[in-house]
Amino acid sequence: MSDPAFTQQVAEKASTITLSPEKEAEYERITRSLQEYTGGDIIRKVLADGETVRAYWGTATTGRPHIAYCVPLVKIADFLTAGVHVKILLAEPDAQLHAFLDASKSTLQTVQYRVKYYSILLKTVFTVLGVPIDKLEFVTGTSYQLKADYTLDVYKFHALTSTREAEHAGADVVKESESPLMSSLLYPGLQALDEQYLDVHMQFGGVDQRKIFMYAAHFLPRLGYAKRAHLMNAMVPGLSGGKMSASDPKSKIDFLDTPADIKSKIKAALCPPGEVENNGVLAFIKAVLIPVQALRNEQASNKGEKAPVGEGSFVSAGAPEGTLFSITRPEKFGGDVHFSSYEELEKAYVAEQVHPGDLKGAVTDALINLLAPIRKAFEEDKEWQEVEKLAYPDTSAAPAAADKKVKKKDVRKSAPTEEERAALRAAKEKEKAEKAAAKATAEGNPLKPAELQKSSQAAAEASPSAAIASGSGSSSTSCVTSTNLPKLKLLAKGKVRDIYALPAAEDQDKLLFVATDRMSAFDVIMNNGIPSKGITLTTLSLFWFDKLKHIIPNHVLTPSPASCLASPADAWSEFPRSLDEYRDQLEGRSMIVKKCEVVKIEAIVRGYITGSAWSEYKKSQTVHGISMPAGLVESQKLPKPLFTPSTKADQGEHDENIHPDKVKDICGPELAEEIEKVAIQLYTEASDYALERGLILADTKFEFGLLPDPSSPNKTQLILIDEVLTPDSSRYWSSSEYVQGKPQASFDKQYLRDWLIKEGLKAKEDVTLPQHVVAETKRKYEEARDRVMGLGEFGKHGKIGVRAGDEDLGLQTDQVEDAIQSEARDRLIGGKHGKIGVKAGDEDLELQTDQVEDAIQSEARDRLIGGKHGKIGVKAGDEDLGLQTDQVEDAIQSEARKL
């Protein structure tokens, strides 16, 4: 089981202490398969003296434990099998000093349940591995870290060390911050003192802990304490190639994940053909699966049994003796292959004798096999399930209580009418006004008559346009951070969007996109969301999809483009009635889209140099590897829009910035050229439009898909997908406040990122945003929407106070539309059969379409043909330059069709 590739033995003095064959075997087991260890002589002396070796391994109870924990647990299994007394320190965030100083943000009560969850889970893992747990002990930091002698030693320790030494010690462990807290300098010293106060001979951890280990070895003796041995595991990449992290959903597999979850995550894992470096799938086989199989073989041998094969092992039936890992594959692809060591498997993979798909399939089967008994134990243990619910309420894997009564939802058969919506808004405004008046009276400041009149007018003037501007609708009053649609199959769950398959057989070529209110920054999802954010993103995306459809088709099927100018309730009427039971989760924030092949490219276009582009430019005078002119300053406008693509990684993985030429390698030259051309065209038109409305579109990201070309079955058609030009995917600045040479205030999540950095919470888990941050983020997102769409206070052209007719002598299209819609509705909506003076309710007959058309066109002509440039009071004949008849007719016909 010893792996020379993992082992760098540092044991110069170990050979001076002679051990019995039995103790030598224990020492070999303790020190095998490590990246490095120091102080081997310390361990040998303990063994020679006949004492029990005591070891300590620490972990913070923040995120849910995942299979990356198998790497240290497999080594701890070696310790336990060798008779080592293992103490696992469960660091309690906020309660325990280590994690508090590492800026975690969990409540004390939640953390207490997490400590219990970790202890139950880890004991179960060792039991499943067949490892004795009689010498396994769990310790919480607060059991000793708040005592007087420990506190005194904290003072003594840090009186000996310098800030430079402390900073160096924690460099590979304590997360970086632009404004680091002083507490981060204390963290390594506290971990060093743990060795003394846990009374152990050695500390175990990853090789990233090496600097802290050496820090402890240097300073503990200066306090009069013994020097300890330090054992270090190799670092194993996650499934996405980077670090396996609980905050990175695709990088980690939870111990309680279902077989479907495991299959999905392994399928999305990074596993490039023939490559070993950063190959998380190969690394997991090396660090976990093969050692576990070797452990099982050894346990069987000790019992006089044959090595396990088939169910309960990673070796298929019929494999040669000594096999540690089998890959099952069809005969047409070479049949099953078996490996007796990791080196043998790696050699075959590098030679491309093993396909990534076959490797992933074998790892999937092995993981399902490994985790099945753990999940079974969880499903049979009600106490564990309850602890898990309380420890991780937002991500609980426990089944819902069968006797829980589900409140029956009040689901409408159809969307409310305009009259019903207006009445509801008026009632709410009236209630609001009455509460304000009562409060003012109670405080001795009764409202003046003018103020009361203003409140009454607000109630009377409540309208659909106000509903859009405020994001009102059934889903807007609460924060939808997760969806639960049990009759629909959840296909994917991203940082913001949940994607479902539709149930009807005829809808298999469609998907349901749901934009939640989840908020993420630095690849971590916050505990709480931004109310109505999903509605804002969906509304703005629908607006841009429609506006840019002349450049490229898009994937939206439902709702219709016009719904972005209507209320969420209006848009909901276009959805299948089969979704009505989920209306409270979907209304205003969902789209039904065409299923397509996603192009694995993020098409980023930059008009200004900022963000990561500015960071790269300062270092190398390049942006995505593209040489740039000298002398640019931050936020400066570029000579022309720049196409700066990145790879489109799976959710949880990190996108990689690439040179435009690399797109050709990924997509082919023809498609790459089309993507760049379309992306720049989209950016240019959107940028011009935004600028007219007081916004600078600094940069944005487009995503594309491929559908079969209707004109040719052998060709594909490029379409625009996902979201378009939202604050989540774009950087908007105010043109009136723009000054190059410095960072700009933006209408996106930069405000949130800045707050996280300031508070030392960058990339931290379990962060709950305070209300003022939620409110300001919401305001920025909605202001971007309102400026772009001309809603609320931003009026026409996205400019405050600029109304139709205030500027521009020429007839503006939007002014024509406003004039037609306003006047036509004033005169016609209240009438029946298109007759002036015949009000709704006077007769039972329905309004005839031809009468509406005649009335609209007649009224529009009266208002437009007689006026000059669409201005009231400028009559035909006042000047020689009159409005052209064909222009009027076009405007009338266009608007008439809409009405």
Beta strands, then each sheet from edge to edge (+ up, - down):
strand 1: 36-38
strand 2: 54-60
strand 3: 85-91
strand 4: 136-140
strand 5: 202-206
strand 6: 229-233
strand 7: 325-327
strand 8: 337-339
strand 9: 489-493
strand 10: 497-501
strand 11: 510-515
strand 12: 520-521
strand 13: 524-525
strand 14: 556-558
strand 15: 590-594
strand 16: 597-598
strand 17: 601-608
strand 18: 622-623
strand 19: 626-627
strand 20: 637-643
strand 21: 646-647
strand 22: 695-709
strand 23: 712-721
strand 24: 730-734
strand 25: 867-868
strand 26: 871-875
sheet 1: 1+ 6- 5- 2- 3- 4-
sheet 2: 7+ 8-
sheet 3: 9+ 10- 11+ 15- 14+
sheet 4: 12+ 13-
sheet 5: 16+ 22- 17+ 20-
sheet 6: 16+ 22- 23+
sheet 7: 16+ 22- 24+
sheet 8: 16+ 22- 17+ 21-
sheet 9: 18+ 19-
sheet 10: 25+ 26-
end
